[in-house]
Structures are given as C-alpha cells and as structure tokens.
Amino acid sequence: MDIGRLLESGRHAGKTAVVALAITSVVLPPYAYAQQGSAPGAKSGQSAPIGAPNVGWPRDFDVGDNRLEIYQPQIETWDGDTITGRSALAIGPKDGAPTYGFAQFTARAQVDKSAGLVQLSDIKVDKVEVVTAPDKVPMVKAAIDQRLPKNGLVARLDQLQASYAVNQKIEALRTQPVDNSPPKIVFTDTLTILVPISGEPAMRSVQGAPAYQRVFNTRALILQDSNGVFHLQAAGTWYESSSLAGTWLVTPKPSAELQAAASAALKQAEADPLLNKDGKAITPPPAILVSSVPTELIQTNGQPQMLPVDGTQLLTMSNADHAVFMETASNSFYVLISGRWFKSAGMNGPWTFVASDALPADFKKISPNDPQANVLVSVAGTPQAKEAAIAATIPQTSTVKRSTTTTVSYSGAPQFAPVEGTALKYAVNTAQPVIMVSPTSYFVVVNGVWFTSRSATGPWVVAAEVPPVIYTIPVNSPVYYVTYVRVYSVQPETVVVGYTPGYMGVMVAPGGTVVYGTGYVYPSYVGATWWYPYPTTYGYGASFALGAAAGFGFGFAAGWAWGAAVGPAWGPYWGAGGWNRWGYANAGVTNVYGRWGGSATVAHAWGTTWNGTEWGARSGYGTTARGTEVAGRSAGAFNPYTGNYA
C-alpha cells in the first residue's frame, strides 16, 4: 500500500468528489496542532500542520432540488482498529431554511506509528436521521454513499488522536447536569420592569456626591441617600423606596441634588436606562420589581385568560408572555422558562422542576400547527426537540487572519481564581474569559476567537491550538461557555475558528432538550470602579422557536409589554457594545465574527438560510389548521425572529 500516494490524494477534495467529507474528513480534528514545539506566544507566521488538508467546513453539494450540507465530524469511539463518529447535516430547498439531522459512520483504522499515519478504510455510513423530514433519509444516505472514497484515505495519527481526545473530554462534560433549581417566579398583570441585582447589594460611594451611595452590582442606576432612601432611574422615570425589595413609588419631582448625584455616578460607570427603542420615557410609568435572587417575571395582558389546546386536556394562558399551561387532570400549572419546565398547584408556587421527559403525555399531542407549537422544542422525544438538539451542535465558523490581535483590560492587576476540578485558573477582574493554563501560558476568547499569550497582560495573538484541558472546564464555572469555541484548522496566514450556540448560552441538557443557561448562580466580580456580570439564566424571557420557514432560533422576551427589551450582558453579549443590545434579538442568527471587520471572513452560519438571508427576516414559522400564518411565538408568546408577540 502506497501510503504516501494515498496521503497526497487525500489532500485534494476534487479527487474524492467533495466527499462531503462529512465522513472522509475525520482527518480534521476539532482543533489543529501547529508544528511540534510551538509555544503559546508563537508568531502569526507559524507554519500550518504538515499534511493538513485545506478543507473548509461545512461541505455542501446539490442533491436534486435540495442542498445537502455536512458539518465537521466528531470521533466518538476508537476501539482497536475501529473508529465511530457522527456528523451533523442540514438538508433543504436551495432557497429556503434547512432541516437538521445527522449521519453516523464507522471506519477501520490501520495505524503506522513509525510513519505517524493512520489509514482509514471501509468507511461506511451506518445511519442517517433527519428527525422532522424522515422521507429525505434515503436521498441523503445515497448522496453520501456515492461520494465516499473507494480506496479510503490517510490521516495524521497525532491529529486523529487529538480529535478523539478533545471530543472525549467535551462529551464527558456534555453529560454533566445543568442546575434546574427553580427561580423566583412572579406573575403580574401590571406592566412591570424587573431590575436584577447580582447577589447582595454592593454599595459604592459616588465621587462628587458624598451624600449618596450607589448599588454597584446592577445594570440600572440605583442610589441611596443619607436618609437610607433608595432612588432608581428606569424607563425615563425616577422611583423611590425605603428598601430594595419594597414597593417603588414614582418620585413626582426629583431634587436637583439627586439629579446631580446621578450625573456624577454615570461619569464613574454607565448604567442601563431601561428605555424603549425610541429612547423616550415609558408612559404610564411601569411598576418596578427589584430582586437579588434569580427571578423570572411572567406578565399577562390583563387578567390571565385560559384557552383549551386542541387535541389535549391542556389549557394555555393565552395572554401571557411565557408558555403557561394547566393540566386539567391534576389542576397543575406548568410554565416554561429558559427551556426548563416548572410545576405548581397554583400561580404563587411553590414551583418544582419537571424533566422534559416526565411531562404529561398531552404535551406531545400539541399540534405542530398550534399557536403554542414552539414548546415542542422543550418536550423530550418530539421531532422538534431532536432537531433543535442537532441545531445546537451546528457551528458558526469564520476564517480569521493570524495577524489579528486583541487587548484585555483588568480592574487593577490581574487576579485569578481556580477552576474547580482542574489545574486551570481564570481571571476574575475582567469582562473577558482569561484562562491561565500555566504561569507562562494564557488563553482568552474574544468575539468567538481564541487568543494566546505568555503573559496575562499580553501581547495576544490568534491561537493555532487550544489545550484539551481547557475543554474540561466544568459547567459550574462562570467561564464554562468558552468550551463551545474551537479552532478547527490552521493555515500559514489564517485560522478557521467556530462556536456552537453554547457560547451564547444555549446547550443540550442531559434529557436531550435545549435550554438557555446552565442554571448556576455565579458570583460576579465587584471592584472599586466596575463590576463584571457572569452568565445568568433567568430574567430575560429566554425563548426558543423552530419552524419550517425559519428554522431554529432563540431570543429574549423580557420587556415586551412596555417596549424596552432587556437582554443578557455577559461574554459575547457584552461584546456587542454595552447595555440593552439583545432584547427582541434572535440570537440564533447573530454572528459575533462580524465585529472583527475585515480581519474575519464568515463562512456559513448555523443561523442562516441557504441564500444567506437570516431567519430573522421571516415573520412566521408555519400555518394553522385554518391556513393562516402563525406568528412565530416562541414559548407560546415571543417570536425571536421578529420581536413580535401574541
């Protein structure tokens, strides 16, 4: 067997038809090693891996009137001479949104340790599943089978081992349970703003206003005067209260002293004004709810209205901004929050978590054409839940110039805390997730790109590889979200990077359904002049949607009733430019690589249709039994594609 000839032929995609290389390009690891001996601070001119094929992902080709797209494979097992793995795929009309599925494959692996090569042969597609379009399975399998290389291919042993090692660590993490402790759930039929405080209030003096202190660990501007009275500015109105958790009343005429203190405080650190899109005050002023614990506010347009769900014994709260159901057999309420189900005998609680595979059977009977159909994404075992779980593995990729640089700002000198269960440490006094691998090896993710440096303060260069140990960061760490960002391949001048929705907070829970947030409460860092919020799960009205016309999406519904949307402000969200950037947004179509301008070229996104238009351009996701279009109401109320509501 001429391994050298096979290796050479494996470098040319044209000689293997496109090989959709879903299966055949197991040669490409989740991250690519640079040359042996490369250091974290290596310069951008560093050579690419020897023998690394210059193959971009995803791979796509036409199948009749459809387009088939296959994403980089993941090696699942390596047992003796047998390798198994799977690749996510997308199939759909060339001018429409795709349906997601996966292909499982096996291959024989003959290792030549002296040459550092592995010959892959007998590559077979064992299973193809397209959960919401099973009729497409034969077509997809035949298309892949036709493009498999008959003579097999050869991969570098170190790359294949690296791929397997990283995937084993990642898969082990994916089985860790998220925290499903119920948040504080508050129902109201009054227009209300939820103002969260990140833990116990951290009070800081206001320079230039000695009679006032500021609650520093909140996005809103909250001041306390020398008499102990709290003052809050929100939605263009001043409020006051004797306690943070008490009743907030509108201040008829704010004093000049208060307004001067507010101006001084904002010079120290900006605040979210909690205004609507046009920047005007909300009238009449909404009510205020301040909370220092995880809280979800459920608002109804007037008194709750319950309507039957066709074909079930369920009732739905038709005028709520969340999915709220009552099961008539037990008179129990069920509410869907951030992809998690909670149950109670009454709207005032107490609430308990219900696994998505332990819901009453009637939830699976909800019609895909029902106005509440988006909740099927969160009902285990439904085609919609399976497809959403696959969509959550599809990366947004980009080719980044290796000459790209970044900077990291700290509040004072860098301070590090241990990452529980690992030898790693993370920086606590910066908005960026800086990871210390060793005293001379640091990594940071900025807008979906890994950078590395020999020092915590830089200089930072684009990383050509990421140590597998970083992918062991557990789910209870505030920097866990970086494990969803990868380096896929390296060339002399560029690096292909990518992130899956977990980077934005969307992940697959052990029950097989997608959720937003880990559920863990991470203590934020509060310094003398700034505070850095960590990922939070509740308070934004995080919602999912899935439909034939628009695909899979998620967004944030908080603030819909009064016109000012409130979204996350951590990690990739804060990188968008500060407060109040994410309300009404379908974060599923967001491309953080666009922030790099000409330094990054974006490949196909997991949130776009074939013709490059965003799902967000579509106003609906299906049709009702009456033939009218359903406004995509994620979680029964909110459409993350458009920002529209029921």
C-alpha positions in Angstrom: 0.0 0.0 0.0 1.5 3.4 -1.1 0.6 5.5 2.0 2.4 8.5 0.6 0.2 8.4 -2.5 -2.9 8.0 -0.5 -2.0 10.9 1.7 -1.4 13.1 -1.3 -4.7 12.2 -2.9 -6.4 12.8 0.4 -5.3 16.4 0.2 -7.3 17.1 -2.9 -11.1 17.3 -2.3 -11.7 17.1 -6.1 -10.3 13.6 -6.3 -12.9 12.3 -3.8 -15.8 14.1 -5.4 -16.5 16.6 -2.4 -16.6 13.5 -0.2 -18.9 15.9 1.6 -16.2 14.9 3.5 -18.6 14.5 6.3 -17.1 11.1 6.8 -13.9 11.2 5.0 -12.6 14.3 6.6 -12.3 12.8 10.0 -8.7 13.8 9.2 -9.5 17.3 10.5 -9.6 17.5 14.3 -11.7 19.9 16.4 -8.6 21.9 16.8 -5.4 21.5 14.7 -2.0 21.1 16.2 0.7 23.5 15.0 4.2 22.2 14.4 5.6 20.3 17.4 7.2 22.6 19.9 5.1 25.6 19.1 4.6 27.9 22.1 1.5 29.8 23.0 3.2 33.0 22.1 4.2 31.8 18.6 4.1 34.4 15.9 1.3 34.6 13.3 3.7 33.4 10.5 3.9 30.0 12.1 3.6 27.1 9.7 0.5 25.1 9.3 0.4 21.4 10.3 2.3 19.2 8.0 -0.1 17.3 5.7 -3.2 19.2 6.9 -5.8 19.3 4.1 -7.1 22.8 3.3 -10.7 21.8 3.5 -13.3 24.2 4.6 -16.4 23.4 6.7 -19.2 22.8 6.2 -19.1 20.9 2.9 -22.2 21.2 0.7 -23.5 20.0 -2.6 -26.7 19.7 -4.6 -29.0 16.7 -4.3 -31.7 17.2 -6.9 -33.7 20.3 -5.9 -32.2 20.3 -2.4 -28.9 21.3 -0.9 -27.1 19.0 1.5 -24.6 20.4 3.9 -22.4 18.3 6.2 -20.5 19.6 9.2 -17.2 18.6 10.6 -17.3 15.1 12.0 -16.7 14.2 15.7 -15.0 11.0 16.6 -17.0 9.2 19.3 -15.1 5.9 19.9 -11.8 4.4 18.9 -11.8 0.7 19.8 -8.8 -1.2 18.5 -8.9 -0.8 14.7 -12.5 0.6 14.6 -13.4 4.3 14.7 -17.0 5.5 15.0 -18.3 9.1 14.8 -21.1 11.3 13.6 -21.6 14.4 11.6 -24.4 16.9 11.8 -26.1 17.7 8.5 -28.6 20.0 7.0 -30.9 19.3 4.1 -33.5 21.6 2.5 -34.6 23.6 -0.6 -31.8 25.8 -2.1 -33.8 29.0 -1.4 -35.3 28.0 2.0 -34.4 27.1 5.6 -32.8 23.7 6.2 -33.9 20.7 8.3 -31.3 19.2 10.6 -30.1 15.7 11.0 -27.0 13.6 11.5 -25.0 10.8 9.9 -23.3 8.1 11.9 -20.3 6.3 10.4 -17.6 3.7 11.1 -14.2 3.1 9.6 -11.3 0.7 10.0 -8.1 2.4 11.3 -4.7 0.8 10.5 -2.0 2.7 12.5 1.5 3.1 11.2 3.2 4.5 14.3 6.7 4.8 12.7 5.2 7.0 9.9 2.8 8.7 12.3 -0.1 7.9 9.9 -3.5 6.2 10.0 -5.1 4.5 7.0 -8.8 4.7 7.1 -10.7 2.1 5.1 -14.1 0.5 4.8 -15.8 3.8 5.6 -19.5 3.2 6.0 -22.5 5.3 6.8 -24.4 3.2 9.3 -27.3 5.5 10.0 -28.8 8.8 8.8 -31.6 10.5 10.7 -33.5 13.6 9.6 -35.9 13.8 12.5 -38.6 16.2 11.1 -38.2 15.0 7.5 -37.7 11.2 7.5 -38.6 11.0 3.9 -35.3 12.6 3.0 -33.2 9.9 4.7 -32.8 7.6 1.6 -31.8 10.5 -0.6 -29.2 11.8 1.9 -27.7 8.4 2.6 -27.4 7.7 -1.1 -25.8 11.0 -1.8 -23.1 10.5 0.9 -22.5 6.8 -0.1 -21.8 7.9 -3.7 -19.1 10.3 -2.5 -17.2 8.1 -0.2 -13.6 7.4 -1.4 -13.4 3.8 -2.5 -9.7 3.5 -1.6 -10.1 5.1 1.8 -7.8 7.8 3.0 -4.9 8.5 5.2 -4.8 10.9 8.2 -2.0 12.1 10.5 -2.0 10.0 13.7 -1.4 12.9 16.0 -4.3 14.9 14.5 -6.7 11.9 14.8 -5.7 11.3 18.4 -6.1 15.0 19.2 -9.6 14.9 17.7 -10.5 11.9 19.7 -9.0 13.3 23.0 -10.8 16.6 22.8 -14.1 15.1 21.8 -13.9 12.6 24.7 -13.5 15.5 27.1 -16.2 17.5 25.6 -18.7 14.6 25.5 -17.9 13.9 29.2 -18.8 17.5 30.0 -22.0 17.4 28.0 -23.4 14.7 30.3 -23.0 16.9 33.3 -26.4 18.1 34.5 -27.2 21.7 34.4 -28.8 23.2 37.5 -32.6 23.2 37.4 -33.3 24.8 40.7 -36.5 27.0 40.2 -36.0 30.7 40.1 -38.4 33.0 41.9 -41.4 33.1 39.6 -43.6 36.2 39.8 -46.9 36.6 37.9 -48.3 40.1 37.3 -51.0 41.7 35.1 -49.4 45.1 35.6 -46.7 46.5 33.3 -43.5 45.8 35.3 -39.8 46.2 34.9 -37.6 43.5 36.5 -34.4 45.1 37.9 -31.9 42.3 38.9 -29.1 42.8 41.4 -26.2 40.3 41.1 -26.3 38.9 44.6 -26.3 41.0 47.8 -26.1 44.8 47.0 -22.6 46.1 46.8 -22.6 49.7 47.8 -20.0 52.2 46.5 -19.6 55.9 47.2 -20.3 58.4 44.4 -17.4 60.7 43.7 -18.7 64.3 43.8 -21.8 63.4 45.7 -20.8 62.4 49.3 -24.4 62.2 50.5 -25.1 59.3 48.1 -24.0 55.7 47.6 -24.6 53.5 44.6 -25.8 49.9 44.3 -22.9 48.9 42.0 -23.7 45.3 41.0 -26.8 46.0 38.9 -27.4 47.3 35.4 -29.7 50.0 36.5 -28.9 53.2 38.3 -29.8 52.8 42.0 -28.7 55.4 44.5 -29.2 55.6 48.3 -29.3 58.9 50.1 -28.0 59.7 53.6 -31.5 59.0 55.0 -31.4 55.4 53.7 -34.0 56.1 50.9 -33.3 54.3 47.6 -33.7 56.1 44.3 -34.0 54.2 40.9 -33.9 55.7 37.4 -35.7 53.5 34.9 -37.8 53.9 31.8 -37.4 57.7 31.9 -38.8 58.0 35.5 -37.4 58.3 38.9 -38.7 56.0 41.6 -38.0 55.8 45.4 -38.4 53.1 48.1 -37.4 52.6 51.7 -36.0 49.2 50.7 -34.8 47.5 47.6 -37.3 44.7 47.9 -40.1 47.0 48.9 -42.7 49.0 46.9 -41.3 51.5 44.5 -43.2 54.8 44.1 -42.8 57.4 41.3 -40.9 60.4 42.5 -43.1 63.4 41.4 -40.2 65.9 41.3 -36.6 64.6 41.6 -34.4 67.0 43.6 -31.6 68.9 42.0 -29.3 67.2 44.4 -30.4 63.7 43.3 -30.0 64.6 39.6 -26.5 65.9 40.3 -25.6 62.7 42.1 -26.9 60.7 39.2 -24.8 62.6 36.7 -21.7 62.1 38.9 -22.4 58.4 39.2 -22.8 57.9 35.5 -19.4 59.6 34.9 -17.9 56.8 37.0 -19.7 53.9 35.3 -22.6 53.8 32.8 -26.0 52.3 33.6 -28.8 50.8 31.6 -31.5 53.5 31.3 -34.1 50.8 30.6 -35.7 52.9 27.9 -37.7 51.7 24.9 -36.3 51.7 21.3 -37.0 55.3 20.6 -35.3 56.5 23.8 -38.5 58.1 25.2 -39.9 57.7 28.6 -42.5 54.9 29.1 -46.0 56.2 29.8 -47.6 55.5 32.1 -44.6 54.6 34.2 -44.4 50.8 34.7 -44.2 49.2 38.1 -40.8 48.1 39.5 -39.6 44.7 40.8 -36.1 44.6 42.2 -34.6 41.2 43.0 -31.2 40.0 44.2 -32.0 36.3 43.5 -32.7 34.6 40.2 -36.2 35.8 39.2 -38.4 35.3 36.2 -41.3 37.8 35.7 -44.3 36.5 33.8 -46.6 39.2 32.6 -50.2 38.9 31.3 -52.1 41.5 29.3 -54.9 41.9 31.8 -56.3 39.0 33.9 -55.0 35.6 32.9 -57.1 34.0 30.1 -57.1 30.2 29.8 -58.0 28.6 26.4 -58.1 24.9 25.5 -55.3 23.4 23.5 -56.8 21.4 20.6 -56.5 17.6 20.9 -55.3 17.7 24.5 -56.6 18.1 28.1 -54.4 21.1 28.5 -55.3 24.8 28.9 -52.9 27.5 27.9 -52.6 31.1 29.3 -53.2 32.8 26.0 -52.3 36.3 27.1 -49.0 35.6 28.9 -45.5 36.4 27.6 -44.4 32.9 28.6 -45.7 29.4 27.9 -48.1 28.7 30.8 -50.3 25.6 30.8 -52.7 23.9 33.1 -53.2 20.2 33.0 -56.9 19.7 33.9 -56.4 16.1 35.1 -54.3 17.3 38.0 -55.2 21.0 38.1 -51.4 21.7 38.0 -49.7 24.7 36.3 -46.7 24.2 34.1 -44.5 27.1 33.0 -41.6 27.0 30.5 -38.7 29.2 31.4 -35.3 29.2 29.7 -36.1 25.8 28.2 -37.0 24.3 31.6 -40.4 23.2 32.9 -41.6 24.0 36.4 -44.8 22.8 38.0 -47.0 24.1 40.8 -50.5 23.7 42.2 -51.0 27.5 41.9 -49.5 30.5 40.3 -48.0 31.6 43.6 -45.9 28.4 43.9 -44.0 26.7 45.3 -42.6 25.5 42.0 -40.7 22.3 41.3 -38.6 21.3 38.3 -40.1 18.7 35.9 -37.8 16.9 33.5 -38.8 17.3 29.8 -39.2 13.5 29.6 -41.5 13.4 32.6 -44.2 15.8 31.3 -47.8 14.6 31.0 -48.4 12.8 27.7 -50.7 15.5 26.4 -47.7 17.8 25.8 -46.5 15.6 23.0 -50.0 15.8 21.5 -49.7 19.6 20.8 -50.1 20.0 17.1 -47.1 21.5 15.2 -49.6 23.9 13.7 -50.8 25.1 17.1 -50.0 28.7 18.3 -48.2 27.0 21.2 -46.2 24.7 18.9 -42.8 26.1 19.9 -43.0 24.4 23.2 -42.5 21.1 21.4 -38.8 22.1 21.2 -38.8 21.6 25.0 -40.7 18.3 25.1 -38.3 15.4 25.1 -38.8 12.8 22.3 -40.6 15.1 19.8 -39.1 15.6 16.4 -38.9 19.3 17.2 -36.8 18.6 20.3 -34.5 16.3 18.4 -34.0 18.7 15.6 -33.3 21.6 18.0 -30.7 19.5 19.8 -28.9 18.8 16.5 -29.1 22.5 15.5 -27.4 23.3 18.8 -24.3 21.4 17.6 -24.0 23.4 14.4 -21.1 25.8 14.5 -20.8 29.3 13.2 -17.4 29.4 11.6 -15.0 32.1 10.4 -11.6 32.3 8.8 -9.5 34.8 10.9 -6.2 36.4 9.9 -3.4 35.2 12.2 -2.2 38.8 12.3 -5.4 39.7 14.3 -4.7 40.9 17.8 -6.7 41.9 20.9 -6.3 43.5 24.3 -7.6 42.6 27.7 -8.5 45.2 30.4 -8.4 44.4 34.1 -9.7 46.3 37.1 -6.3 46.7 38.6 -3.7 44.0 38.4 -4.9 40.6 37.0 -6.4 38.4 39.7 -7.1 34.7 39.2 -9.3 32.1 40.9 -9.1 28.3 40.5 -11.4 26.5 38.1 -12.9 23.8 40.3 -11.8 20.3 39.5 -8.9 21.3 37.2 -5.4 22.8 37.4 -6.6 25.9 35.5 -7.3 29.4 36.8 -9.5 32.1 35.4 -9.2 35.9 35.7 -12.0 37.4 37.9 -11.4 41.1 37.4 -12.0 41.4 33.7 -15.0 41.1 31.4 -13.1 38.7 29.2 -12.7 34.9 30.0 -8.9 34.7 30.5 -7.7 31.2 31.3 -4.3 30.5 32.9 -3.0 27.1 31.8 0.4 27.8 33.4 2.3 30.9 34.6 3.6 31.3 31.1 0.5 30.2 29.1 -2.7 32.1 28.9 -5.8 31.9 26.6 -8.8 34.2 26.1 -11.8 34.1 23.9 -12.8 37.5 22.4 -15.8 37.6 20.0 -15.5 33.9 19.2 -11.8 33.8 18.6 -9.1 32.1 20.8 -6.1 34.2 21.6 -3.0 33.2 23.5 -0.1 34.9 25.3 2.8 34.2 27.6 1.5 36.9 30.0 -1.9 37.7 31.4 -1.5 41.3 30.1 -0.4 40.3 26.5 0.5 40.8 23.8 -2.2 38.5 22.5 -2.0 36.6 19.2 -4.5 34.3 17.5 -4.2 30.8 18.9 -3.3 28.0 16.5 -4.3 25.3 19.1 -6.2 25.1 22.3 -5.0 22.7 25.0 -7.5 19.9 25.6 -7.5 20.6 29.3 -9.5 23.8 28.7 -12.4 21.6 27.5 -12.5 20.1 30.9 -13.8 23.3 32.5 -17.0 22.2 34.3 -20.5 23.6 33.9 -20.4 25.1 37.4 -17.6 27.5 36.3 -18.5 31.0 35.1 -16.2 30.6 32.1 -17.7 27.3 31.0 -19.1 28.9 27.9 -15.6 29.1 26.3 -15.7 25.3 25.8 -18.0 25.9 22.9 -15.4 27.8 20.9 -13.0 25.8 18.8 -10.0 26.1 16.5 -10.8 23.9 13.5 -7.9 24.2 11.2 -4.7 26.2 10.7 -3.0 27.6 7.6 0.1 29.8 7.4 -1.9 33.1 7.3 -5.3 32.1 8.7 -7.1 30.1 11.3 -10.6 28.6 11.0 -12.5 29.1 14.2 -16.1 28.5 15.2 -18.6 28.4 18.0 -21.7 26.5 18.6 -24.8 28.0 20.4 -23.4 27.0 23.8 -21.1 30.1 23.5 -24.3 32.2 23.5 -25.7 30.2 26.4 -27.8 27.6 24.5 -26.9 24.0 25.3 -28.4 20.5 25.3 -29.4 19.3 28.7 -28.9 15.6 29.7 -32.6 15.0 28.9 -32.0 15.8 25.2 -33.7 19.2 25.0 -32.1 22.6 24.6 -32.0 25.0 27.5 -30.7 28.5 27.9 -28.1 29.0 30.6 -26.5 26.5 33.0 -28.8 27.4 35.9 -25.9 28.0 38.2 -25.6 31.3 40.1 -22.1 32.6 39.6 -20.9 35.3 42.0 -20.0 38.3 40.0 -16.8 40.3 40.5 -17.4 43.7 42.1 -14.4 46.0 42.1 -13.8 49.6 43.2 -14.7 51.1 39.8 -16.6 48.3 37.9 -18.4 45.1 38.2 -18.3 42.2 35.7 -21.6 40.2 35.3 -21.2 36.5 34.8 -23.7 34.3 32.8 -27.2 34.3 34.2 -30.1 32.0 33.2 -33.2 33.8 34.3 -34.8 37.2 34.0 -34.6 37.7 30.2 -37.6 35.6 29.0 -35.2 33.4 27.0 -37.3 31.6 24.4 -36.9 29.1 21.6 -38.6 28.7 18.2 -38.5 26.1 15.4 -40.4 26.0 12.2 -40.2 25.1 8.5 -39.9 28.6 7.2 -37.5 30.0 9.8 -35.5 27.1 11.3 -34.2 27.1 14.9 -33.9 30.4 16.8 -33.8 31.8 20.3 -34.2 35.2 21.7 -35.2 37.2 24.8 -38.7 38.5 25.5 -38.3 40.5 28.7 -39.7 43.9 28.5 -42.1 43.3 25.6 -45.1 44.7 27.3 -43.6 48.1 27.9 -41.5 48.4 24.8 -37.9 48.2 26.2 -36.3 44.8 25.8 -33.8 43.6 28.4 -31.2 41.0 27.4 -28.0 39.5 28.7 -24.8 41.5 29.2 -22.1 38.8 29.7 -19.4 37.4 27.5 -20.4 37.6 23.8 -23.4 39.7 24.6 -21.5 42.4 26.4 -19.1 42.4 23.4 -22.0 43.8 21.4 -21.4 47.2 22.9 -22.9 47.5 26.4 -26.4 47.5 27.9 -29.7 46.8 26.1 -28.4 45.4 22.8 -30.2 42.0 22.8 -33.8 42.4 23.5 -36.1 41.2 20.7 -32.9 39.7 19.1 -32.9 36.3 17.5 -29.5 35.4 18.9 -29.6 32.4 16.7 -28.7 34.4 13.7 -26.1 36.6 15.4 -22.6 36.5 14.0 -20.1 37.8 16.6 -17.4 37.5 14.0 -18.8 40.5 12.2 -17.3 42.6 15.0 -13.8 41.8 13.6 -14.5 43.7 10.4 -12.0 42.8 7.6 -10.0 40.5 9.9 -12.5 37.7 9.7 -14.4 36.1 6.7 -17.6 34.5 7.8 -18.5 31.0 6.5 -22.0 29.6 6.6 -23.7 30.3 9.8 -25.9 27.9 11.8 -28.5 30.7 11.8 -28.9 31.5 8.1 -30.8 30.0 5.3 -29.1 28.7 2.1 -29.4 32.0 0.2 -27.7 33.9 3.0 -30.7 35.6 4.4 -31.2 35.5 8.1 -34.1 33.6 9.7 -34.9 36.8 11.4 -36.1 38.2 8.0 -39.1 35.9 8.2 -42.3 36.9 10.1 -43.7 33.5 10.7 -42.9 29.9 11.0 -45.9 27.8 9.9 -49.6 27.7 9.2 -52.5 26.9 11.3 -55.2 24.4 10.5 -57.2 27.3 9.1 -54.4 28.1 6.6 -53.4 31.4 8.2 -49.8 32.1 9.1 -48.7 31.6 12.7 -46.7 34.4 14.0 -43.7 32.6 15.4 -44.5 32.7 19.1 -41.6 31.2 20.9 -42.6 29.6 24.2 -46.1 30.5 23.4 -45.7 34.2 23.1 -42.5 35.6 21.8 -41.1 35.4 18.2 -37.3 35.7 18.4 -37.2 36.0 14.6 -39.0 39.4 14.6 -39.7 40.5 18.1 -43.4 40.1 17.6 -45.8 38.8 20.3 -49.1 37.1 20.6 
